[in-house]
Amino acid sequence: MSISFALIIPGRQLPIFSRAGQYSLYVYLVHVFFVVAWKAFILAGFMPTSWMQLLVLFGVAFVMVLVIISPLIFRLLRPLVEIDVKRVQNTKGVKG
């Protein structure tokens, strides 16, 4: 089983997939907001019943991942996802 998994992994880096894998925590944490917006603004009747709707759904998911792993969004979300614990602890000790 482990040999078959190792054969799936490419020997070179694929730019989009490597970046998506590197920032998978961001995708995991932020995709919820996109899903909530999708449910709020897209008609409830849009369910993947046909192949075309399913392809649209996969396309939207792919674009969503591309948006989340873009450098601008990454820089904006970094302070929220990767909290600097030392800085938070230092500000607690300072009386204002």
N, C-alpha and C positions, 0 to 999 in steps of 0.2 A: 504494500500500500504506500509506504513512504517513497519507494523508488518511482512509482507512477506519479506521485505528487511532485517529485523533483524534476521529472521529465516535462511537466507542464510549465514550470518556471522558465522564462526565456533567459538565454545567456547574455543578452544585452538589455539595456534599459529602454523601455518604451516611454517616451516623455509624458504622455497624459496619464497612463496607468501608474507609472512610478510616482508621479506627483500626487495622484489620488490615493495611492497606498501610503505615502508619506504623511498626508494630512487626513487620514481616514477618521481620526477623532473629531476633527472639525466637521466633516461631512456627517458623522453620526450625531453630533450634538445640534447642528444647525438645521438639518433637513426637516426637523419637526416643525419649524416655523413655516417652511415652504408647504408642507403638507396641510397645516392648518389654514394657510392662505388659499391653497387649492380648494379645500373643502368649503371655505367661506365664499369664494368668488366664482367658482366653476359650478355649473348646474349639477344638481344631484343626479340627474338622469344620465350623466356621462359616466357610464360604467363600461369596462372593457368587455363588451359582448361580441364585437367583431374583431377581425385581425387588424383592421385599419386603426381602430381605437386603441388596441393594445400596442401597436407600433407608436402611436402618438404618445401614449403613456410612457413607454420606454425612452422615447426621444426627449420628453420633458424631464424625466429622471436624469438622463445623461447631461442635458443642459444645466440642470440644477447642480449636479456635481461639478461641472466646469465653472459655474459661477462661484460656488463655495471655495474651490481651490485656487481661484484667481488671486494674484498677489495683493490687489487692493483689499479684497474682502478678508484675506488672511491677516493683513496688517491691522485692519479694523477690529477683528475678533480676537487677536492674540492676547490682549490684556484680560479679556473675559474668560478665555479657555485656559491659558497658562498663567494662573495667578502667582505672583511673586510673594511667597509666604513670608520671607524675611522682611520685606518692606511692610507688609501688613502687621507683623509682630512689632516692628520698630515704631510704627505710628500709634500702636496701642499704648506704648510706654510714655509717649510724649503727651503732656497735658497742655490743652489749648486754652 
